[in-house]
Amino acid sequence: MNITQEQLDQDNTRTELLNDLVATSTVMDEMWRYHPDNPKKKDIIKEYKILKQIFTNIEHELEELNK
């Protein structure tokens, strides 16, 4: 079976669209965690502080590895 360039292009477009759909869904899920309408929403200020600490810890670990 020979696949035409048009079929390849359609497959590539379909794949890109599916990847975009998954990526968008992932971002939406993450945003929902902090959305005001979410009854179980996370405190974004608290979560940001946690991420900053994780970032700092990783930086320190890298510094230790570079010694």
C-alpha positions as CSV (number, residue, x, y, z in Angstrom):
1,M,0.0,0.0,0.0
2,N,1.4,3.3,-1.1
3,I,0.8,6.3,1.2
4,T,0.5,9.6,-0.6
5,Q,2.0,12.8,0.6
6,E,-1.5,14.1,1.2
7,Q,-2.2,11.2,3.6
8,L,1.1,11.8,5.4
9,D,0.3,15.5,5.7
10,Q,-3.1,14.7,7.1
11,D,-1.6,12.2,9.6
12,N,0.9,14.8,10.7
13,T,-1.8,17.4,11.1
14,R,-3.9,15.0,13.1
15,T,-1.0,14.1,15.3
16,E,-0.2,17.8,15.9
17,L,-3.8,18.5,16.7
18,L,-4.0,15.6,19.2
19,N,-0.8,16.8,20.8
20,D,-2.2,20.3,21.1
21,L,-5.4,18.9,22.6
22,V,-3.5,16.9,25.2
23,A,-1.3,19.9,26.0
24,T,-4.3,22.2,26.4
25,S,-6.1,19.8,28.6
26,T,-3.0,19.5,30.8
27,V,-2.8,23.3,31.2
28,M,-6.6,23.5,31.9
29,D,-6.2,20.8,34.6
30,E,-3.4,22.7,36.2
31,M,-5.3,26.0,36.1
32,W,-8.4,24.4,37.6
33,R,-6.3,23.6,40.7
34,Y,-6.3,27.3,41.4
35,H,-9.5,28.4,39.8
36,P,-11.9,30.4,42.1
37,D,-14.8,28.2,41.2
38,N,-13.0,25.0,42.3
39,P,-14.2,24.2,45.8
40,K,-10.9,22.4,46.5
41,K,-8.7,25.1,45.0
42,K,-5.1,25.4,46.0
43,D,-3.7,28.6,47.6
44,I,-1.6,29.9,44.8
45,I,0.6,32.0,47.1
46,K,1.4,29.0,49.3
47,E,2.0,26.8,46.3
48,Y,4.3,29.4,44.7
49,K,6.4,29.6,47.9
50,I,6.7,25.9,47.9
51,L,7.9,25.9,44.3
52,K,10.4,28.7,45.1
53,Q,11.8,26.5,47.9
54,I,12.1,23.5,45.6
55,F,13.9,25.7,43.0
56,T,16.3,26.9,45.6
57,N,16.9,23.4,46.9
58,I,17.7,22.2,43.4
59,E,20.1,25.1,42.8
60,H,21.9,24.1,46.0
61,E,22.1,20.5,45.0
62,L,23.6,21.5,41.6
63,E,26.1,23.8,43.4
64,E,27.2,20.9,45.6
65,L,27.7,18.7,42.5
66,N,29.8,21.3,40.9
67,K,32.3,21.5,43.8
